[in-house]
Amino acid sequence: MTGVDRGTADMLAYCKKFDDLYAVIDDDLSECKENGISRELLDAAVSKYTTVGNNKGIAMGFAGGKAYVVGGTLLGGLSHHAEIVITYVQVMEELELLFGTSIPDV
């Protein structure tokens, strides 16, 4: 690769190993891209992935297609999950960019 340092070239080559996986993910998400995210799908995800007692380190929601942090955060003592919380925020930002106002206000 011209103009790319060895470390970057190695990372890009490593990522290429996942092309088939990304194609499957794109296919899985195609209905959401075409039809938006239904309230039922969002409710099911919240039900499945929210902890017992609804304890969250950070709660986010959508309004008008924009992601927001809602309520207080419970990050004290959760520093070992910092990377997970950051990834969660990044995913919400990606959802905002991909689906915008197709996301119901929640």
C-alpha positions in Angstrom: 0.0 0.0 0.0 1.5 3.3 -1.1 1.5 6.1 1.5 0.5 3.8 4.4 2.9 3.0 7.2 3.5 -0.7 8.1 1.4 -0.6 11.3 -1.6 0.8 9.5 -1.2 -1.6 6.6 -1.1 -4.5 9.1 -4.3 -3.2 10.9 -6.1 -2.9 7.5 -5.0 -6.4 6.5 -6.3 -7.7 9.8 -9.7 -5.9 9.4 -10.1 -7.4 5.9 -10.4 -10.8 7.6 -13.9 -9.6 8.8 -15.3 -8.6 5.4 -17.6 -11.7 5.3 -18.9 -10.9 8.8 -19.5 -7.3 8.0 -21.5 -8.4 4.9 -23.7 -10.5 7.1 -24.2 -7.7 9.6 -25.1 -5.3 6.7 -27.7 -7.8 5.5 -29.1 -8.3 9.0 -29.5 -4.5 9.4 -30.9 -3.9 5.9 -34.5 -4.0 7.1 -33.8 -1.4 9.7 -32.0 0.8 7.1 -35.0 0.5 4.8 -37.9 0.7 7.3 -36.4 2.3 10.4 -36.3 0.9 13.9 -39.7 0.0 15.2 -40.8 0.7 18.8 -41.3 -3.0 19.3 -37.7 -3.8 18.3 -36.3 -1.1 20.5 -38.5 -2.2 23.5 -37.3 -5.8 23.0 -33.6 -4.7 22.9 -34.1 -2.6 26.1 -35.9 -5.5 27.8 -33.2 -8.0 26.8 -30.1 -5.9 27.5 -31.1 -3.9 30.6 -29.8 -5.2 33.9 -32.0 -6.5 36.6 -33.5 -3.5 38.4 -32.7 -1.3 35.4 -29.3 -0.3 36.7 -27.3 1.4 34.1 -24.0 3.2 34.2 -25.3 5.7 31.7 -28.8 6.0 30.2 -29.3 7.3 26.7 -32.3 8.0 24.7 -33.3 9.4 21.4 -35.5 12.5 20.7 -36.0 13.8 17.2 -33.4 11.4 15.8 -30.6 12.7 18.1 -29.0 10.6 20.9 -28.9 12.2 24.4 -27.7 11.2 27.8 -30.8 11.2 30.0 -30.9 11.4 33.7 -28.0 11.0 36.0 -25.1 8.6 35.5 -24.0 5.9 37.8 -20.4 5.7 36.8 -18.9 5.6 40.3 -17.2 2.3 40.8 -17.7 1.4 37.2 -14.3 2.6 35.9 -13.5 -1.0 34.9 -16.3 -0.6 32.4 -15.2 2.7 31.0 -14.4 1.2 27.5 -17.8 -0.4 27.4 -19.5 2.9 28.2 -17.5 4.7 25.6 -18.3 2.1 23.0 -22.0 2.3 23.9 -22.0 6.1 23.4 -20.2 5.6 20.1 -22.8 3.1 19.0 -25.6 5.4 19.8 -23.9 8.2 17.8 -23.6 5.8 14.9 -27.3 4.9 15.1 -28.1 8.6 15.1 -26.0 9.1 12.0 -27.4 6.0 10.2 -31.1 6.2 11.1 -31.7 9.8 12.3 -35.4 10.5 12.7 -36.3 6.9 11.8 -35.5 6.1 15.5 -38.6 6.6 17.7 -38.3 9.0 20.6 -37.4 6.9 23.6 
